[in-house]
């Protein structure tokens, strides 16, 4: 946004807005990051996403859980063992007794039907949950970067307006001093201009401090090793879009990563509950044993033995174990379901509130740029002309001149508020917000 903020070319605005936003939404990088961003902001967001260690940790965790899915549904490792059976303790000889054996056995645990499928399903749902948490964190980080960058734009515009105000008041003070020198002005007008000038200098100091704070915030978010100057927004398109709360709410219910994570959490809890219920049924242990015997002392060749056995768990203590596991799993399932329903119910209201704020702020911005600023400009010019011929007081003239720039600053605040709220809205929606231009 330039100094010519109040001048809006109405005939070119709709076409320019459509082309700029369409180009931004079709850009490959924007689709990847899921929120609308001009190239300068997109570069900061990409840098933040690549350098954020917490995001990398979440990505590694999601990848690890995805790799774990096949392992969760696999059979337990078989066991192989060796044993000695029926060895006489008086001689420890292998050929004294016919029942003495050297055994080798293989044992395999086989869970009850569908237990492996449920474990695999629970692991897959947990992996989806962590992936959704990763996407939510990415959106939150992109939103934080965007909000800070747009705030930097507002502060930069405020500094420009402050500089214009300072120059204006300094010029008015010089003119007033000249008028006073020839007996046409009042000394109190000089003092009043001086007070206003000092106030503007104080405001400039506070704005510079605010700009430094925001740049530090952006350096923190992008995790830069060295401080570097960050350019504020420039030439952003006029926010002439209108958002549909109904469409955005429907999109949020489908794409919001927090909601998707809770859906995966429900699936995890459901699978864990079914798995706990399956623990009432036994797992089987199948053992195959081969027993080798030596020749006896008479030289008789004794045949080897082959044995097979099946063992199962008996849920004898189910009241203290399985029943409590089922109750705990049921509680987790209800908790996950209620959290999902709570967000599902709140999300449309949050979306509608933000969309309404954006549309209302956009209307206020148009009111400032199309009515208040032009009217204040006419008032300022008229007051200046009247003051020069001593038809209005100094207070009226300087207030009219300053009012124009104050309205411009308020319009700038509204301008960047729209973009900040849009970034927040898209973080809730889980993707770029569709807008009519």
C-alpha positions in Angstrom: 0.0 0.0 0.0 1.4 3.4 -1.0 0.8 7.0 0.0 -2.0 7.1 -2.5 -4.1 4.8 -0.3 -7.2 6.9 -0.5 -7.2 7.0 -4.3 -9.0 3.8 -5.4 -9.4 3.2 -9.1 -12.9 1.7 -9.0 -13.0 0.7 -12.6 -9.8 -1.3 -12.4 -10.2 -2.7 -8.9 -12.4 -5.8 -9.5 -10.3 -7.1 -12.4 -7.0 -6.4 -10.7 -8.2 -8.0 -7.5 -9.3 -11.1 -9.3 -6.1 -11.5 -11.3 -3.8 -11.0 -8.2 -5.8 -13.4 -6.0 -6.2 -16.0 -8.7 -2.4 -15.9 -9.4 -1.8 -16.3 -5.7 -4.2 -19.2 -5.2 -3.0 -21.1 -8.2 0.7 -20.9 -7.1 2.1 -24.3 -6.3 3.7 -23.0 -3.1 0.5 -21.5 -1.8 -1.4 -24.7 -2.2 1.3 -26.5 -0.3 1.2 -24.1 2.6 -2.6 -23.9 2.5 -2.9 -20.2 3.3 -2.9 -17.3 0.8 0.4 -15.4 0.8 2.2 -13.1 -1.6 5.7 -14.1 -2.7 7.5 -12.2 0.1 5.3 -13.7 2.8 5.5 -17.1 1.2 9.3 -17.0 1.4 9.1 -16.2 5.2 6.6 -19.0 5.8 8.7 -21.5 3.8 11.7 -20.5 5.8 9.8 -20.9 9.1 8.5 -24.3 8.2 11.9 -25.6 7.1 13.8 -24.3 10.2 11.3 -25.1 12.9 12.7 -27.9 15.1 9.3 -28.6 16.8 7.7 -29.2 13.4 10.6 -31.5 12.4 10.1 -33.4 15.6 6.4 -33.8 14.9 7.1 -34.9 11.3 9.6 -37.5 12.6 7.1 -38.8 15.1 4.4 -39.1 12.4 6.8 -40.9 10.1 7.8 -43.3 12.9 4.2 -44.1 13.7 3.4 -44.8 10.1 6.4 -47.2 9.9 5.1 -48.9 13.0 1.7 -49.9 11.4 2.9 -53.2 9.8 4.7 -54.2 13.1 1.5 -53.6 15.1 -0.4 -56.1 13.0 2.4 -58.8 12.8 2.4 -62.0 14.8 4.6 -62.2 17.8 8.1 -63.6 17.2 8.2 -67.4 17.4 10.3 -68.9 20.1 12.9 -71.7 19.8 14.2 -73.5 22.8 16.2 -76.4 23.9 15.5 -78.7 26.9 16.7 -81.9 28.6 14.0 -84.2 29.9 14.1 -87.1 32.4 17.8 -87.1 33.2 18.6 -89.5 36.1 20.2 -87.7 38.9 22.4 -90.6 40.0 24.5 -90.8 36.9 23.2 -87.9 34.6 23.7 -90.4 31.7 21.6 -90.0 28.5 21.5 -93.8 27.8 20.5 -95.1 31.2 16.7 -94.4 31.0 14.6 -94.7 27.9 12.6 -91.5 28.6 15.7 -89.3 28.7 15.6 -86.9 25.8 17.4 -83.9 24.3 14.6 -81.7 23.0 14.3 -78.8 20.6 11.0 -77.0 20.4 9.3 -74.2 18.5 6.6 -72.1 20.0 4.3 -69.6 18.4 1.7 -67.4 20.0 -1.4 -66.8 17.9 -3.7 -64.0 19.1 -7.5 -64.4 19.0 -9.1 -63.7 15.7 -9.0 -60.0 14.6 -6.7 -58.9 17.4 -3.9 -58.3 15.0 -6.2 -56.3 12.7 -7.4 -54.1 15.6 -3.8 -53.4 16.7 -2.9 -52.5 13.1 -6.0 -50.3 12.9 -5.2 -48.5 16.2 -1.6 -47.9 15.1 -2.8 -46.5 11.7 -5.3 -44.2 13.4 -2.6 -43.0 15.8 -0.3 -42.2 12.9 -3.1 -40.3 11.2 -3.7 -38.3 14.4 0.0 -37.3 14.6 0.0 -36.3 10.9 -3.1 -34.2 11.6 -1.3 -32.6 14.5 1.6 -31.9 12.2 -0.6 -30.2 9.7 -2.3 -28.1 12.4 1.1 -27.0 13.7 2.2 -26.0 10.2 -1.0 -23.9 9.7 -0.5 -22.3 13.1 3.1 -21.4 12.3 2.1 -20.0 8.9 -0.6 -18.0 10.5 1.7 -16.6 13.2 4.3 -15.5 10.5 1.5 -13.9 8.4 0.0 -12.0 11.3 3.4 -10.7 12.4 4.3 -9.7 8.8 1.0 -7.9 8.2 1.5 -6.1 11.6 4.9 -5.0 10.3 3.2 -3.5 7.3 0.9 -1.5 9.5 3.7 -0.2 11.6 5.7 0.7 8.5 2.7 2.6 7.1 2.1 4.3 10.5 5.8 5.4 10.5 5.3 6.9 7.0 2.2 8.7 8.1 3.9 9.9 11.2 6.7 11.3 9.1 4.2 13.1 6.9 2.4 14.5 10.0 5.7 15.6 11.5 6.6 17.4 8.3 3.2 18.9 8.1 3.1 20.2 11.7 6.7 21.5 11.4 5.7 23.4 8.3 2.6 24.8 10.0 4.7 25.8 13.0 7.1 27.7 10.7 4.2 29.4 8.9 2.7 30.3 12.3 6.0 31.8 13.5 6.1 33.8 10.3 2.5 35.1 10.8 3.3 35.9 14.4 6.4 37.8 13.4 4.2 40.2 11.2 1.5 40.4 13.8 -1.1 38.2 12.1 -0.8 35.1 14.4 -1.0 34.2 18.0 1.9 32.9 20.1 -0.3 30.2 21.6 -0.6 28.8 18.1 3.2 28.4 18.0 3.1 26.6 21.3 0.3 24.3 20.3 2.1 23.3 17.1 5.2 22.6 19.2 3.3 20.4 21.6 1.8 18.4 18.7 5.3 18.1 17.1 6.7 16.7 20.3 3.8 14.2 20.6 4.5 13.0 17.1 8.2 12.5 17.9 7.2 10.4 20.9 4.9 8.4 18.8 7.7 7.8 16.2 9.9 6.4 19.0 7.2 4.0 20.1 6.5 2.9 16.5 10.2 2.2 15.9 10.3 0.1 19.1 7.2 -1.8 17.9 8.8 -2.4 14.5 11.9 -3.8 16.2 9.8 -6.1 18.4 7.9 -7.5 15.4 11.1 -8.1 13.4 12.5 -10.0 16.4 9.3 -12.0 16.5 9.7 -12.9 12.8 13.3 -13.8 13.3 12.2 -16.1 16.1 9.5 -17.7 14.0 11.8 -18.2 11.1 14.6 -19.4 13.4 17.2 -17.4 11.6 20.8 -17.8 12.7 21.5 -14.1 11.9 19.4 -11.0 12.1 18.5 -9.6 8.8 16.2 -6.8 7.7 12.7 -7.9 6.8 10.9 -5.9 4.2 7.3 -5.0 5.2 4.4 -5.6 2.8 4.2 -3.5 -0.3 1.6 -3.2 -3.0 -0.8 -5.6 -1.5 -4.0 -5.9 -3.5 -7.0 -4.0 -2.1 -9.1 -6.4 0.0 -12.2 -6.4 -2.1 -13.2 -10.0 -1.5 -16.4 -11.2 0.2 -16.3 -14.4 2.2 -19.2 -16.9 2.5 -19.4 -18.2 6.1 -21.6 -21.1 5.0 -19.1 -22.4 2.5 -16.1 -21.8 4.8 -17.8 -23.7 7.6 -18.5 -26.6 5.4 -14.8 -26.6 4.2 -13.6 -26.4 7.8 -15.6 -29.4 8.9 -13.9 -31.3 6.0 -10.4 -30.0 6.1 -9.7 -28.6 9.6 -6.6 -30.7 10.8 -7.6 -30.5 14.5 -11.0 -32.0 13.6 -9.3 -34.7 11.5 -6.9 -35.4 14.4 -9.8 -35.9 16.7 -11.5 -38.2 14.2 -8.4 -40.3 14.1 -8.3 -40.2 17.9 -11.9 -41.6 18.0 -10.9 -44.4 15.7 -7.9 -45.2 17.9 -10.0 -45.2 21.0 -12.6 -47.4 19.3 -10.0 -49.9 18.1 -8.5 -50.0 21.6 -11.9 -50.6 23.1 -12.6 -53.5 20.8 -9.1 -54.8 21.5 -9.8 -54.7 25.2 -13.0 -56.6 24.7 -11.1 -59.2 22.7 -8.8 -59.8 25.7 -11.7 -61.8 27.2 -10.9 -64.4 24.6 -7.7 -66.4 24.9 -4.5 -66.2 22.9 -3.2 -69.6 21.9 0.4 -70.9 22.2 1.3 -73.7 19.9 4.4 -75.7 20.7 6.0 -78.4 18.5 8.8 -80.4 20.2 11.3 -82.9 18.8 12.9 -85.2 21.4 16.0 -87.2 20.5 17.0 -90.4 22.5 20.3 -92.2 22.7 20.7 -96.0 22.3 20.2 -97.8 25.6 23.0 -99.7 27.3 22.0 -102.9 25.6 22.5 -101.3 22.2 18.9 -101.0 21.3 18.1 -98.1 19.1 15.3 -96.0 20.7 13.0 -94.0 18.5 12.9 -90.2 18.8 9.7 -88.5 20.0 7.6 -85.8 18.4 5.2 -83.8 20.6 2.6 -81.0 20.0 0.8 -78.9 22.6 -1.6 -76.0 22.6 -2.0 -73.7 25.6 -4.4 -70.8 26.1 -4.9 -67.9 28.5 -7.7 -68.2 31.0 -9.3 -64.8 31.9 -9.6 -65.9 35.5 -9.0 -62.4 37.0 -11.2 -60.6 34.4 -13.0 -58.5 37.0 -9.7 -56.8 38.0 -8.0 -56.9 34.6 -10.0 -57.2 31.4 -13.2 -55.5 32.8 -11.2 -52.5 34.0 -9.3 -52.3 30.7 -12.6 -52.3 28.8 -14.0 -49.6 31.1 -10.9 -47.4 30.7 -11.0 -47.9 26.9 -14.7 -47.0 26.8 -14.0 -43.8 28.8 -11.3 -42.8 26.4 -13.7 -43.4 23.5 -16.4 -41.2 25.0 -13.8 -38.5 25.8 -12.5 -38.5 22.3 -16.0 -38.4 20.9 -17.1 -35.5 23.1 -14.0 -33.5 22.2 -14.7 -34.0 18.6 -18.4 -33.0 19.0 -17.3 -29.9 21.0 -15.0 -28.7 18.2 -17.4 -29.7 15.5 -20.1 -27.5 17.1 -17.8 -24.6 17.9 -16.0 -24.5 14.6 -18.8 -23.1 12.4 -19.4 -20.3 14.9 -15.7 -19.4 15.0 -15.6 -19.4 11.2 -18.8 -17.3 10.9 -17.5 -14.8 13.5 -14.2 -14.4 11.6 -15.8 -14.2 8.3 -18.3 -11.5 9.6 -15.4 -9.6 11.1 -13.5 -9.6 7.8 -16.6 -8.5 5.8 -17.4 -5.8 8.4 -13.8 -4.6 8.5 -13.7 -4.5 4.7 -16.9 -2.4 4.6 -15.4 0.0 7.2 -12.2 0.2 5.1 -14.2 1.1 2.0 -16.0 3.8 4.1 -12.7 5.3 5.1 -11.1 5.3 1.7 -14.2 6.3 -0.3 -15.9 8.7 2.0 -14.1 9.8 5.2 -10.7 10.4 3.7 -11.9 12.4 0.6 -14.3 14.4 2.8 -11.6 15.1 5.4 -9.3 16.2 2.6 -11.9 18.7 1.3 -12.4 20.0 4.9 -8.6 20.4 5.4 -8.2 22.4 2.1 -11.2 24.5 3.0 -10.0 25.1 6.6 -6.5 26.0 5.3 -7.9 28.6 2.9 -10.1 30.0 5.5 -7.3 30.2 8.1 -5.1 32.1 5.6 -7.7 34.9 5.5 -8.4 34.7 9.2 -11.9 33.2 8.9 -11.3 30.1 11.1 -9.2 29.5 14.2 -5.8 27.8 14.2 -7.3 24.9 16.2 -9.8 24.2 13.4 -7.2 24.4 10.7 -4.6 22.1 12.3 -7.2 19.6 13.4 -8.5 19.3 9.9 -5.0 18.8 8.4 -4.1 16.2 11.0 -7.5 14.5 10.7 -6.8 13.4 7.1 -3.6 11.6 8.0 -5.2 10.0 11.1 -8.0 8.7 8.9 -5.4 7.3 6.5 -3.7 5.5 9.4 -7.0 4.1 10.6 -7.7 2.9 7.1 -4.2 1.2 7.1 -5.1 -0.5 10.4 -8.3 -1.8 8.9 -6.5 -2.8 5.7 -4.0 -5.0 7.5 -6.6 -6.3 10.0 -8.4 -7.9 7.1 -5.3 -9.8 6.0 -4.5 -10.8 9.5 -8.0 -12.1 10.1 -7.9 -13.9 6.8 -4.7 -15.7 7.8 -6.4 -16.7 11.1 -9.5 -17.8 9.3 -7.6 -20.0 6.9 -5.7 -21.6 9.8 -9.1 -22.7 11.2 -10.5 -23.7 7.8 -7.4 -25.8 7.1 -6.9 -24.3 3.6 -7.2 -21.3 1.5 -10.5 -19.4 2.0 -12.6 -19.1 -1.1 -13.6 -15.5 -1.8 -15.8 -13.7 -4.2 -14.3 -10.6 -5.7 
